[in-house]
Amino acid sequence: MSDQAVINKRLSGLDEILDKSAQLMAHLGYHGTSMRDLAQVTGRSLSGLYHYFSNKEELLFLINQRGFTSLLDMSNRLLIDDLRPEQRLSKLISNHVTYFIDHLSEMRIMTSGTMEMNEQRSQILWKLKQEYTQLAQNIVGEYMRSQTDVDYPDDVISRKTYLLYGMMNWIFGWYSATDHGTAQEVADDIFHTFTKGCCAEENRKKSL
């Protein structure tokens, strides 16, 4: 087996472990999940798990790192594509919602914070979150300016972006595919709800 094949096999194994571990930790909680629980649910021995991570803290870090890196990679691609501001915002929302609905267990873990991690790992995740947040703020700001020709201050764009995050992130608390439709239907509803309101005050003034 080639070196690349070995790497691919290890990465595939790690993805499977992260998926199953996230499901268990979302159900039992971080403190309620033991390494033996993780070994059982992933079908591996304890020594086999330690081949991928050294302890639960590193596992928590890897789940968060994979999630935020995936979101950031998807969103960075939006900057390359030739899109209108409303299309770029719509795709940002769709990427975020679809990823989180496909990874609801990870979402519960990612939105619970990083208080169990050491400073170095917390800083790595903080930088990923900041980069993703800044990218989202740029897309939200671009959309708002395209609708009103207003040069919004940074604090307004930041506030609007976090309000958007609130709608997108909270789906883990209520979403059910049976009761609430597809990920794209949810994303479309969030897009229309947000865009109808984010520039409402400026549009009201223009109509007077």
ABEGO torsion letter per residue (X at the ends): XBAAAAAAAAAAAAAAAAAAAAAAAAAAEAAABBAAAAAAAAGBBAAAAAAABABAAAAAAAAAAAAAAAAAAAAAAAAABBBBAAAAAAAAAAAAAAAAAABAAAAAAAAAEAAABBAAAAAAAAAAAAAAAAAAAAAAAAAAAAAAGBBBBAAAAAAAAAAAAAAAAAAAAABBAAAAEBAAAAAAAAAAAAAAAAAAAAAAAAAX
